[in-house]
Amino acid sequence: MLERIILILHTNITEPYMDREIKILHTADTHIGYRQYHSDVRRQDFLDAFSLVIDDAIEMKMDAVVHAGDLFDSRNPTLEDILDTMNILTKLRGADIPFLSIVGNHESKQHTQWLDLFQNMGIAIRLGTMPYDIGSVAVYGIDSVAKSKIPLFDYSIFDGAGDGEQSKHECKYNLVVMHQLMNPFAFGEWDSEEVIQSLPFDVHAILLGDYHKYEKTTVGDTWVTYCGSTERNSAAERETRSYNIITLNDSGIDISRRNILTREFEFIEVLLEDDAKAHETIFAAIKEHDISDKVVFVDISGNTDIVVSFSEVEDFLLKQGALVPRIRDMRMGDEIADNALVSVSFSDPDEAVKEEIKKMELTGAGLVIDELVRDMLIGKSKLDTETEIRIGKLIESMDFTDPIPHIKREAIPEATVEKSIPESVDEDVVMDDSDDVSEYDNKGAGVDVDADENVGEDDEVTETKAEAKYGTKKTTSVPKQYNLGDYL
């Protein structure tokens, strides 16, 4: 009997037991506010899909809802989107079910996040380095990390890294919520095994967002899963939308998938062979499908010489009840264009921005300012001061004794001309050498210089009508002046 008591005590110390089964609904990529195909109805569809998920969580009496990022489609959602989302989350709070979330790349802001606002209102909890405990389950979170910053990620910031800290939050299971493209999946950019081995606690499951398709695998003894998006963000996402239900008990972790009924996408393929019956063939193919209230794609292939009126096809689709008509001419490569989102990495917009910045051929100062503006670690109140310091250092390092080749502009004469403006001319109408002089008025408000088209080509400036009329005198040439902007 004593041996049995000792054994039980020993077991409780090394491996905590759960006092009850825990059920968590795992969702992500709701993209609230997305007006897909410029449709207000599609914007409502994304909101309705999220609302349906929350209603399911309440009906099934979940212990928590975990959202793995991209609650909003934009970092600047409309007031309407924010209020609608608040109303949905308030329903969840009314059912005493916590909403646990992280920040995705679509909604990420430099400093305070919308999720922080919801947390201050008591309708959401932002996951992070400190665990949120649900019974014997600890839930951690990692906000979306740009691809370029993944190698620099500091795992030591998590609670449990210090001596004795782990015992304060010792739970049966530890879950990590992330919004990333992860290995061992083929599209991965961050290695799941690295995360599991680097965190200062045992990881039993990684609940993911960012990839819009359901996936599930194991890395060692750890589950790694994507729940998929709640609505279709592109024509490539043909699979039924879904969310995960994570069940945790003393027997282990079970991950099941539950489908969501969303707006249907209908795909109609048409092969054109006869020019005379092109539209008749397309209309006949459309009539074979029930397209009422659906997003409809008509994919045209076949003879490239056959001309098709897309406007006529769109009108026919709308008359048949289609919500959104989309015609894709596969003969012209439209299939690639329409499905372009498949090859885009949602996880690292910073890299895309950098590529565009390179094309702009900014000066050194321009690059410095761009870097400062997009640096999330620099507060807005300090931006002016930091810019002044950085630009100052850049100027100090420059050698102004080395002249920069000057770009000669045809509109700027080689010699400067000192103008004597008569009293009858408005003081506001003062013309620089670099300005084109136009005819305003024969009474002195403007002058005509068409008589001298070669001003600036010789060292001397010939007399023009302006000189003759206003007594403007000729001066000698002066050395060129270089602007600071030429160096920066």
Stockholm file with secondary structure:
# STOCKHOLM 1.0

chainA/1-488         MLERIILILHTNITEPYMDREIKILHTADTHIGYRQYHSDVRRQDFLDAFSLVIDDAIEMKMDAVVHAGDLFDSRNPTLEDILDTMNILTKLRGADIPFLSIVGNHESKQHTQWLDLFQNMGIAIRLGTMPYDIGSVAVYGIDSVAKSKIPLFDYSIFDGAGDGEQSKHECKYNLVVMHQLMNPFAFGEWDSEEVIQSLPFDVHAILLGDYHKYEKTTVGDTWVTYCGSTERNSAAERETRSYNIITLNDSGIDISRRNILTREFEFIEVLLEDDAKAHETIFAAIKEHDISDKVVFVDISGNTDIVVSFSEVEDFLLKQGALVPRIRDMRMGDEIADNALVSVSFSDPDEAVKEEIKKMELTGAGLVIDELVRDMLIGKSKLDTETEIRIGKLIESMDFTDPIPHIKREAIPEATVEKSIPESVDEDVVMDDSDDVSEYDNKGAGVDVDADENVGEDDEVTETKAEAKYGTKKTTSVPKQYNLGDYL
#=GR chainA/1-488 SS CHHHHHHHHHHHHHSCCCSSCEEEEEECCCCBTCCGGGCHHHHHHHHHHHHHHHHHHHHTTCSEEEECSCSBSSSSCCHHHHHHHHHHHHHHHHTTCCEEECCCTTTCCSSSCHHHHHHHTTSCEECCSSCEEETTEEEEEECCCCGGGGGGCCGGGSTTCSTTTGGGGCCSEEEEEEESCEETSTTCSEEHHHHHHHSSSCCCEEEEESSCSCEEEEETTEEEEECCCSSCSSTTCCSCCEEEEEEEETTEEEEEEEECCCCCEEEEEEEECCGGGHHHHHHHHHHTSCCTTSEEEEEEEECTTCCCCHHHHHHHHHHTTCSEEEEEEGGGTHHHHHTGGGGCCTTCHHHHHHHHHHHHTCCHHHHHHHHHHTCTTSCHHHHHHHHHHHHHHHHHTCCTTSCCCCCCCTTSCSSCCBCCCCTTSCTTCCCCTTSCCCCCCTTTTCCCCTTCTTTTSSSSCCCCHHHHHHCCBCCCCCCCCCCHHHHC
#=GC SS_cons         CHHHHHHHHHHHHHSCCCSSCEEEEEECCCCBTCCGGGCHHHHHHHHHHHHHHHHHHHHTTCSEEEECSCSBSSSSCCHHHHHHHHHHHHHHHHTTCCEEECCCTTTCCSSSCHHHHHHHTTSCEECCSSCEEETTEEEEEECCCCGGGGGGCCGGGSTTCSTTTGGGGCCSEEEEEEESCEETSTTCSEEHHHHHHHSSSCCCEEEEESSCSCEEEEETTEEEEECCCSSCSSTTCCSCCEEEEEEEETTEEEEEEEECCCCCEEEEEEEECCGGGHHHHHHHHHHTSCCTTSEEEEEEEECTTCCCCHHHHHHHHHHTTCSEEEEEEGGGTHHHHHTGGGGCCTTCHHHHHHHHHHHHTCCHHHHHHHHHHTCTTSCHHHHHHHHHHHHHHHHHTCCTTSCCCCCCCTTSCSSCCBCCCCTTSCTTCCCCTTSCCCCCCTTTTCCCCTTCTTTTSSSSCCCCHHHHHHCCBCCCCCCCCCCHHHHC
//
